Amino acid sequence: MWKKEDAKPQGVADNSPVPSKAPAATPASTSLSSSWIPASSRAAACISQGIRIKGEVTGSEDLFVDGVVEGKLSLATNCCLTIGPNGNVKADVVAREVIVRGKIEGKVTGRDKVQLLSTGQVTGEVQTDRLAIEEGALLRGKVEAGRQTAKPGETKAVAVAATSKASDTTSLTSGTAAD
């Protein structure tokens, strides 16, 4: 039979509180993957897995969504939006940076960057300066990536040059991702 004294290292006093009847959490269940944490060091607000929101969500801090949001989701100019692996967003989304591990359906505007991680799925329109897509991610819809510094007359020539350079790896037509 197991005794509490057997589990203690020798020479260490036991100052721990009386254990509750609830089972102890295992290290695997309490450790968090750092890949979902927003890029900034600020704490993020959270819409957890059991929460469902219909309507308009606005904010001025980073946001982690692992629940369901339908409507519109808009964050301030310096905020990061992370869609967790259980997140399901059917909304137009606007944030400085958007990280997708779950599902988004709608227009996604990441002023600086949009990242689709391996479990991420986006259906709709993506507009951003920088786009990163991991292997396994799904993107269906229109994509506008890169800063538009050229004059309107020069945009078509730049787009043709970019398409010809990208033709070695992926075939894109008119900036729309192939299904």
Kinemage of the C-alpha trace (Angstrom):
@kinemage 1
@onewidth
@group {chain A} dominant
@subgroup {mainchain}
@vectorlist {calphas} color= white
{ca met a 1} P 0.000 0.000 0.000
{ca trp a 2} L 1.249 3.506 -0.848
{ca lys a 3} L 2.137 5.799 2.037
{ca lys a 4} L 2.450 9.584 1.896
{ca glu a 5} L 5.842 9.401 3.627
{ca asp a 6} L 7.193 7.221 0.780
{ca ala a 7} L 6.485 9.962 -1.800
{ca lys a 8} L 8.357 12.723 0.100
{ca pro a 9} L 12.048 13.299 -0.615
{ca gln a 10} L 14.179 12.725 2.448
{ca gly a 11} L 14.983 15.796 4.527
{ca val a 12} L 12.064 17.871 3.178
{ca ala a 13} L 9.280 18.934 5.529
{ca asp a 14} L 5.704 18.468 4.346
{ca asn a 15} L 4.016 21.895 4.406
{ca ser a 16} L 1.483 21.100 1.685
{ca pro a 17} L -2.233 21.667 2.293
{ca val a 18} L -4.618 18.777 2.810
{ca pro a 19} L -5.457 17.311 -0.605
{ca ser a 20} L -8.996 17.675 -1.903
{ca lys a 21} L -11.046 14.719 -3.113
{ca ala a 22} L -10.779 15.950 -6.718
{ca pro a 23} L -8.213 14.065 -8.782
{ca ala a 24} L -4.924 15.862 -9.341
{ca ala a 25} L -4.313 17.242 -12.804
{ca thr a 26} L -1.588 15.576 -14.769
{ca pro a 27} L 1.217 17.705 -16.179
{ca ala a 28} L 0.094 16.855 -19.714
{ca ser a 29} L -3.386 18.250 -19.119
{ca thr a 30} L -2.189 21.464 -17.500
{ca ser a 31} L 0.600 22.379 -19.882
{ca leu a 32} L -0.359 24.841 -22.595
{ca ser a 33} L 1.097 24.880 -26.041
{ca ser a 34} L 2.812 28.208 -26.554
{ca ser a 35} L 1.805 28.222 -30.222
{ca trp a 36} L -1.649 29.677 -29.449
{ca ile a 37} L -0.358 32.531 -27.309
{ca pro a 38} L -0.520 35.889 -29.089
{ca ala a 39} L 2.770 37.439 -30.152
{ca ser a 40} L 2.645 40.232 -27.591
{ca ser a 41} L 3.500 39.813 -23.911
{ca arg a 42} L 0.142 41.237 -22.776
{ca ala a 43} L -2.535 38.940 -21.413
{ca ala a 44} L -5.295 38.118 -23.880
{ca ala a 45} L -9.028 38.155 -23.296
{ca cys a 46} L -10.613 34.765 -23.916
{ca ile a 47} L -13.816 33.438 -25.432
{ca ser a 48} L -13.549 29.845 -24.289
{ca gln a 49} L -14.842 26.643 -25.821
{ca gly a 50} L -18.302 26.663 -24.216
{ca ile a 51} L -19.124 30.281 -25.159
{ca arg a 52} L -21.256 31.283 -28.187
{ca ile a 53} L -21.543 34.948 -29.208
{ca lys a 54} L -23.828 36.351 -31.902
{ca gly a 55} L -23.377 40.007 -32.795
{ca glu a 56} L -20.528 42.488 -32.858
{ca val a 57} L -17.392 41.976 -30.766
{ca thr a 58} L -14.991 44.911 -30.460
{ca gly a 59} L -11.974 45.337 -28.238
{ca ser a 60} L -8.705 47.076 -27.543
{ca glu a 61} L -6.695 44.096 -26.269
{ca asp a 62} L -5.538 40.773 -27.670
{ca leu a 63} L -8.265 38.136 -27.961
{ca phe a 64} L -8.201 34.322 -27.954
{ca val a 65} L -11.329 32.677 -29.390
{ca asp a 66} L -11.868 28.970 -28.760
{ca gly a 67} L -15.669 29.188 -28.836
{ca val a 68} L -18.187 30.286 -31.467
{ca val a 69} L -18.524 33.862 -32.743
{ca glu a 70} L -21.034 34.907 -35.415
{ca gly a 71} L -21.328 38.464 -36.718
{ca lys a 72} L -18.431 40.914 -36.690
{ca leu a 73} L -15.153 40.855 -34.758
{ca ser a 74} L -12.993 43.990 -34.732
{ca leu a 75} L -9.897 44.715 -32.609
{ca ala a 76} L -7.875 47.926 -32.207
{ca thr a 77} L -4.852 48.704 -34.367
{ca asn a 78} L -2.285 47.085 -32.044
{ca cys a 79} L -4.212 43.903 -31.152
{ca cys a 80} L -3.752 40.267 -32.078
{ca leu a 81} L -6.628 37.829 -32.640
{ca thr a 82} L -5.995 34.116 -32.175
{ca ile a 83} L -8.567 31.534 -33.218
{ca gly a 84} L -7.914 28.427 -31.127
{ca pro a 85} L -8.194 24.851 -32.394
{ca asn a 86} L -11.836 24.619 -31.247
{ca gly a 87} L -12.703 28.135 -32.428
{ca asn a 88} L -15.397 28.561 -35.054
{ca val a 89} L -15.846 32.118 -36.343
{ca lys a 90} L -18.452 33.109 -38.927
{ca ala a 91} L -17.701 36.806 -39.065
{ca asp a 92} L -15.814 39.585 -40.754
{ca val a 93} L -12.592 39.843 -38.747
{ca val a 94} L -10.282 42.866 -38.388
{ca ala a 95} L -7.087 42.930 -36.256
{ca arg a 96} L -3.411 43.831 -36.541
{ca glu a 97} L -2.453 40.149 -36.582
{ca val a 98} L -4.726 37.126 -37.043
{ca ile a 99} L -3.547 33.623 -36.087
{ca val a 100} L -5.847 30.789 -37.167
{ca arg a 101} L -5.804 27.286 -35.659
{ca gly a 102} L -9.582 26.758 -35.936
{ca lys a 103} L -12.139 27.819 -38.553
{ca ile a 104} L -13.027 31.239 -39.955
{ca glu a 105} L -15.712 31.916 -42.521
{ca gly a 106} L -15.875 35.500 -43.773
{ca lys a 107} L -13.546 38.370 -44.622
{ca val a 108} L -10.279 38.289 -42.658
{ca thr a 109} L -8.300 41.530 -42.502
{ca gly a 110} L -4.934 41.323 -40.771
{ca arg a 111} L -3.321 44.740 -41.069
{ca asp a 112} L 0.198 43.325 -40.533
{ca lys a 113} L -0.048 39.546 -40.780
{ca val a 114} L -2.355 36.545 -41.139
{ca gln a 115} L -1.047 33.110 -40.106
{ca leu a 116} L -2.818 29.858 -40.916
{ca leu a 117} L -1.406 27.091 -38.768
{ca ser a 118} L -1.671 23.429 -39.782
{ca thr a 119} L -5.167 22.953 -38.298
{ca gly a 120} L -6.459 26.327 -39.531
{ca gln a 121} L -9.241 26.733 -42.102
{ca val a 122} L -10.298 29.979 -43.766
{ca thr a 123} L -13.180 30.254 -46.206
{ca gly a 124} L -13.728 33.707 -47.665
{ca glu a 125} L -11.511 36.683 -48.322
{ca val a 126} L -8.082 37.364 -46.797
{ca gln a 127} L -6.502 40.804 -46.941
{ca thr a 128} L -3.097 41.410 -45.323
{ca asp a 129} L 0.445 42.671 -45.777
{ca arg a 130} L 2.001 39.281 -44.928
{ca leu a 131} L 0.454 35.813 -45.236
{ca ala a 132} L 1.922 32.626 -43.732
{ca ile a 133} L 0.358 29.226 -44.399
{ca glu a 134} L 1.613 26.041 -42.734
{ca glu a 135} L 1.358 22.678 -44.444
{ca gly a 136} L -2.064 21.161 -43.741
{ca ala a 137} L -3.912 24.493 -43.484
{ca leu a 138} L -6.920 25.117 -45.727
{ca leu a 139} L -7.581 28.410 -47.507
{ca arg a 140} L -10.484 28.830 -49.916
{ca gly a 141} L -11.339 32.197 -51.387
{ca lys a 142} L -9.803 35.454 -52.487
{ca val a 143} L -6.373 36.544 -51.235
{ca glu a 144} L -4.843 40.013 -51.334
{ca ala a 145} L -1.397 39.924 -49.764
{ca gly a 146} L 1.415 42.469 -49.814
{ca arg a 147} L 1.633 46.216 -49.526
{ca gln a 148} L 0.274 48.135 -52.438
{ca thr a 149} L 3.004 50.684 -53.188
{ca ala a 150} L 2.646 50.790 -56.974
{ca lys a 151} L 0.432 53.236 -58.854
{ca pro a 152} L -2.864 51.772 -60.156
{ca gly a 153} L -1.480 51.488 -63.724
{ca glu a 154} L 1.579 49.583 -62.484
{ca thr a 155} L -0.382 47.167 -60.278
{ca lys a 156} L -1.264 44.830 -63.156
{ca ala a 157} L 2.384 44.568 -64.263
{ca val a 158} L 3.503 43.842 -60.695
{ca ala a 159} L 0.777 41.184 -60.321
{ca val a 160} L 1.856 39.487 -63.575
{ca ala a 161} L 5.509 39.462 -62.438
{ca ala a 162} L 4.559 38.039 -59.031
{ca thr a 163} L 2.408 35.327 -60.657
{ca ser a 164} L 5.205 34.290 -63.011
{ca lys a 165} L 7.671 34.006 -60.098
{ca ala a 166} L 5.184 31.977 -58.036
{ca ser a 167} L 4.376 29.615 -60.923
{ca asp a 168} L 7.238 27.251 -59.914
{ca thr a 169} L 5.409 26.293 -56.709
{ca thr a 170} L 1.743 27.284 -56.795
{ca ser a 171} L -0.593 28.332 -59.508
{ca leu a 172} L -2.693 31.404 -58.645
{ca thr a 173} L -5.241 33.139 -60.847
{ca ser a 174} L -6.174 36.781 -60.249
{ca gly a 175} L -5.104 36.602 -56.629
{ca thr a 176} L -7.674 33.880 -55.850
{ca ala a 177} L -6.504 30.701 -54.151
{ca ala a 178} L -7.288 27.584 -56.171
{ca asp a 179} L -9.813 25.164 -54.601
